[in-house]
Amino acid sequence: MVEKLNQQLHTHGMISDIVLRSDHSLLEESEGQEVLITFSEAEDEKQPTATIHLFTLAEEDSCEIEVEIDYPYSLQDEEIQQLWTQAKSLIAECSLTEKRRFVEPGKQIGANVVLDYHFVVEMPRTEAEELAFTETIAKFSADLGILVKLGTE
């Protein structure tokens, strides 16, 4: 999965980090793994950055993909609405969260907007499923390439 994403994402921006996390529960006899991929249009702190979380669902032979895109600059209410409208036109199931930080009433010190969504892909077993899987990953990569550019024009 990481290899397929790597191939597709490089045509729409850059991957700056790939991390494998492994968690072992102390209460249950289970272990989970997660891959985190950091993706953006360019290596710039002022650019939106996407964090892609990949969770393998072994018993279902599938992978859950969660995406969080952080827009690290202050946007006006109308710009947030425009960002939301544009994002919804690409990914109907996405949600948007606005975070504002205050040090005292009326004194804001920071704000950012986070767009997130998730979906599950079945791991391919046949050649036809492989083609559909490749198309899904290509569309996801193209959409993500557009989403990390929103709000920067």
Rosetta blueprint (number, residue, H / E / L):
1 M L
2 V H
3 E H
4 K H
5 L H
6 N H
7 Q H
8 Q H
9 L H
10 H L
11 T L
12 H L
13 G L
14 M E
15 I E
16 S E
17 D E
18 I E
19 V E
20 L E
21 R E
22 S E
23 D E
24 H E
25 S L
26 L L
27 L L
28 E L
29 E L
30 S L
31 E E
32 G E
33 Q E
34 E E
35 V E
36 L E
37 I E
38 T E
39 F E
40 S E
41 E L
42 A L
43 E L
44 D L
45 E L
46 K L
47 Q L
48 P L
49 T E
50 A E
51 T E
52 I E
53 H E
54 L E
55 F E
56 T E
57 L E
58 A H
59 E H
60 E H
61 D L
62 S E
63 C E
64 E E
65 I E
66 E E
67 V E
68 E E
69 I E
70 D E
71 Y E
72 P L
73 Y L
74 S L
75 L L
76 Q L
77 D H
78 E H
79 E H
80 I H
81 Q H
82 Q H
83 L H
84 W H
85 T H
86 Q H
87 A H
88 K H
89 S H
90 L H
91 I L
92 A L
93 E L
94 C L
95 S E
96 L E
97 T E
98 E E
99 K E
100 R E
101 R E
102 F E
103 V E
104 E E
105 P L
106 G L
107 K E
108 Q E
109 I E
110 G E
111 A E
112 N E
113 V E
114 V E
115 L E
116 D E
117 Y E
118 H E
119 F E
120 V E
121 V E
122 E E
123 M L
124 P L
125 R L
126 T L
127 E H
128 A H
129 E H
130 E H
131 L H
132 A H
133 F H
134 T H
135 E H
136 T H
137 I H
138 A H
139 K H
140 F H
141 S H
142 A H
143 D H
144 L H
145 G H
146 I H
147 L H
148 V L
149 K L
150 L L
151 G L
152 T L
153 E L
